[in-house]
Amino acid sequence: MIIDMHTHAWPEKVSGKARENLEVSFRVRLVGEPTLVTLLKFMQKNEVDLSVVCSVATRPEQVPGINDWLFSVRSERIKVFCSLHPDYPLWQQELQRIKANGDGIKLQPEFQNFYADEERVYPIYEEIEKLGLPLLFHCGEELSGTQLVRSSPERILKLRVKFPHLKIIAAHFGGFRLWEEVKKYLLGQDIYLDTSFFFDYLPRQEIQAMLLAHPEDKVLFGTDFPLVDQQKDISFLRALEIPAALKERIFSLNARKLLGV
């Protein structure tokens, strides 16, 4: 079984604009249209059983509309990490909706103009912790390299200490292009790390060592589709010289436990 814990899709009416913005901002060529139909086609081709669609509200007023769409597309094969914004005034009400209709939350501090460890966001984290919802952070630099780093490994560790029961997922293996900081602050910690935008940025031996240095139940397979073809990362992980049992945990077992599927 393969579960991709980090994918993106937009409603078809806005997918063209989303693709244009992504390709200009991140200087990449998407592997396909950023729609649910495209994601499902790639899942079928690559034998991915389940994908988690993650969305970010760059403005507070976007939160309920984005989540309404996510709730509508959620299914046995598509789970959803919903939007929240630190400045959205009805965040308590929205968290209850997410608990009832979603699977988790994604925050992207660089695009939402806050630092991950800002105390003003602590009440939101406290409520997410109480509800038992997984919380995915974009971590490290942006692919464009033009944004501030508001979610560094050190800041994520501060949240782990402050909120010991919060189900934190640090995307991009804890900090895109901040690999030495990841080693210093996050490896070995009780924090989920996903593999999105990780495999192409370090030598294979170093990647293997980092995977083996982290708790085996805290690594999740993720690709950041449609920025990356799922098959590319699937093939890379299969070829790594790590135990088969660990590969199975990364591909699906850890995600199944986290998502309750």
C-alpha positions in Angstrom: 0.0 0.0 0.0 1.2 3.5 -0.8 -0.1 6.7 0.8 1.0 10.1 -0.4 0.7 12.4 2.6 1.5 15.6 0.7 -0.3 16.6 -2.5 -2.1 19.6 -3.9 -5.2 20.2 -6.0 -7.5 23.1 -6.8 -11.1 23.4 -8.1 -11.0 23.2 -11.9 -12.3 26.7 -12.3 -9.2 28.2 -10.7 -6.6 25.5 -11.6 -5.3 27.3 -14.6 -4.5 30.4 -12.5 -3.1 28.2 -9.7 -0.8 26.5 -12.2 0.5 29.8 -13.6 1.2 31.2 -10.1 3.0 28.0 -9.0 5.2 27.8 -12.0 6.1 31.4 -11.9 6.7 31.5 -8.1 8.6 28.2 -7.8 10.3 28.2 -11.2 9.2 24.7 -11.9 7.1 22.9 -14.5 4.2 21.0 -13.0 3.8 17.4 -14.1 0.1 17.9 -14.8 -2.9 20.2 -14.1 -3.3 20.8 -10.4 -6.8 19.3 -10.3 -8.3 16.4 -8.4 -8.9 14.6 -11.7 -5.2 14.7 -12.6 -4.2 13.6 -9.1 -6.5 10.5 -9.4 -5.1 9.7 -12.8 -1.5 9.8 -11.5 -2.5 7.7 -8.5 -4.0 5.1 -10.7 -0.9 5.0 -12.9 1.5 4.9 -10.0 -0.6 2.5 -7.8 -1.0 5.1 -5.0 -3.9 3.9 -2.8 -4.6 7.2 -1.0 -3.5 10.8 -1.2 -3.8 13.7 1.2 -4.7 17.0 -0.4 -3.2 19.9 1.5 -4.5 23.5 1.1 -3.3 26.9 2.4 -5.4 30.0 2.9 -3.1 33.0 2.1 -5.8 35.4 3.3 -8.1 34.8 6.4 -11.3 35.2 4.5 -10.4 32.3 2.2 -10.6 29.7 5.0 -14.2 28.6 4.9 -14.5 28.5 1.1 -11.4 26.4 0.7 -12.5 24.0 3.4 -16.0 23.7 1.9 -14.4 22.4 -1.3 -12.0 20.1 0.5 -14.9 18.6 2.5 -16.8 18.0 -0.8 -13.9 16.0 -2.4 -13.0 13.9 0.6 -13.4 10.2 0.0 -11.9 6.8 0.7 -9.0 7.6 -1.6 -8.7 11.3 -0.9 -8.1 12.7 2.6 -7.9 16.4 3.3 -5.6 18.6 5.4 -7.6 21.8 5.6 -6.9 25.5 5.7 -6.6 27.7 8.7 -5.2 31.2 9.1 -3.9 32.7 12.4 -5.9 35.8 11.6 -9.2 34.1 10.9 -11.5 35.3 13.6 -13.8 32.2 13.7 -10.9 29.7 14.0 -12.5 27.9 16.9 -15.7 27.3 14.9 -13.6 26.2 11.9 -11.6 23.7 13.9 -14.9 22.0 14.9 -15.9 21.8 11.2 -12.5 20.4 10.3 -12.7 17.8 13.1 -16.1 16.7 11.8 -15.4 16.8 8.1 -11.6 16.7 7.5 -8.4 14.8 8.5 -5.9 17.5 9.5 -4.6 21.0 9.0 -1.9 22.6 6.9 -0.1 25.9 7.8 2.4 27.6 5.6 4.0 30.4 7.8 5.9 31.9 4.8 2.7 32.6 2.9 0.5 33.4 6.0 2.9 36.0 7.5 3.6 34.5 10.9 6.4 32.6 12.6 5.6 29.0 13.6 6.5 29.6 17.3 4.7 33.0 17.7 2.8 33.0 21.0 -0.2 34.6 19.4 -0.9 31.3 17.7 -0.5 29.2 20.8 -4.3 29.2 21.6 -4.9 27.7 18.1 -2.3 25.0 18.7 -3.8 24.2 22.1 -7.2 23.6 20.5 -5.7 21.5 17.7 -3.9 19.5 20.3 -7.1 18.9 22.3 -8.9 17.8 19.1 -6.2 15.4 18.2 -5.8 16.7 14.6 -2.5 16.3 12.7 -0.9 19.6 11.9 1.3 19.9 8.9 3.8 22.7 8.6 5.7 23.8 5.5 9.3 23.7 6.9 12.5 25.3 5.8 13.0 27.5 2.8 10.6 28.0 0.0 11.5 26.4 -3.4 11.8 29.9 -4.8 14.3 30.9 -2.1 12.6 34.4 -2.0 10.6 34.0 1.3 11.7 34.4 4.9 12.2 31.2 6.8 9.4 31.4 9.4 9.3 27.6 10.1 12.8 26.6 10.8 13.7 23.3 12.5 14.6 25.1 15.7 11.1 26.8 15.8 9.4 23.5 15.2 11.3 21.9 18.1 10.1 24.7 20.4 6.5 23.8 19.5 7.2 20.1 20.2 8.4 21.1 23.7 5.6 23.5 24.3 2.8 21.2 23.0 4.0 17.6 23.8 0.8 15.9 22.5 0.4 17.9 19.3 0.7 15.7 16.2 3.3 17.8 14.3 4.2 16.9 10.7 7.3 18.8 9.5 7.1 18.8 5.7 10.2 18.6 3.5 11.9 16.3 6.0 11.8 19.0 8.6 13.3 21.9 6.7 13.9 22.3 3.0 17.5 23.1 2.3 18.2 23.4 6.1 19.4 19.8 6.4 22.1 20.5 9.0 19.6 22.2 11.2 17.3 19.3 10.7 20.0 17.0 12.0 20.7 19.2 15.0 17.1 19.9 16.1 14.7 17.4 14.7 16.3 14.0 14.0 15.3 11.6 16.8 12.5 13.8 18.0 8.8 12.8 18.4 7.9 14.7 15.2 6.6 13.3 11.9 8.8 14.2 8.9 7.5 13.8 5.4 9.7 13.1 2.4 8.4 15.7 0.0 11.2 17.6 -1.7 13.9 15.7 0.2 15.2 12.9 -2.1 16.7 15.2 -4.8 18.7 17.5 -2.5 21.2 15.3 -0.7 23.5 12.3 -1.6 21.7 8.9 -1.4 23.9 7.7 1.5 23.1 10.8 3.6 19.4 10.4 2.9 19.6 6.8 4.1 21.5 7.8 7.2 18.9 10.5 8.1 16.0 8.1 7.6 17.6 5.5 9.9 18.4 8.2 12.5 14.7 9.1 13.0 12.1 7.1 14.8 10.8 4.5 12.4 7.2 5.3 13.2 7.6 9.1 12.5 8.5 9.1 8.7 5.8 9.7 6.1 5.9 9.4 2.3 5.0 12.6 0.6 5.7 14.0 -2.9 4.2 17.5 -3.2 2.4 16.5 -6.3 1.9 18.1 -8.9 5.3 19.7 -8.4 6.8 16.1 -8.5 5.6 13.0 -10.2 4.7 10.4 -7.5 6.4 7.6 -9.4 9.8 9.4 -9.2 9.8 9.4 -5.4 8.3 6.0 -5.2 11.1 4.5 -7.3 13.7 6.4 -5.3 12.4 5.1 -1.9 12.1 1.5 -3.2 15.8 1.6 -4.3 17.2 2.8 -1.0 19.3 0.5 1.1 17.2 0.5 4.2 15.2 -2.3 5.8 12.0 -3.4 3.9 10.0 -3.0 7.1 11.0 0.6 7.3 10.0 1.2 3.7 6.6 -0.3 4.5 6.2 2.0 7.4 7.2 5.1 5.3 5.0 4.1 2.4 1.8 3.4 4.4 1.8 2.0 7.9 2.7 5.2 9.7 0.2 7.2 7.7 -2.6 4.7 8.2 -2.1 4.9 12.0 -2.0 8.7 11.9 -5.1 9.0 9.7 -7.0 6.2 11.3 -7.4 4.3 8.0 
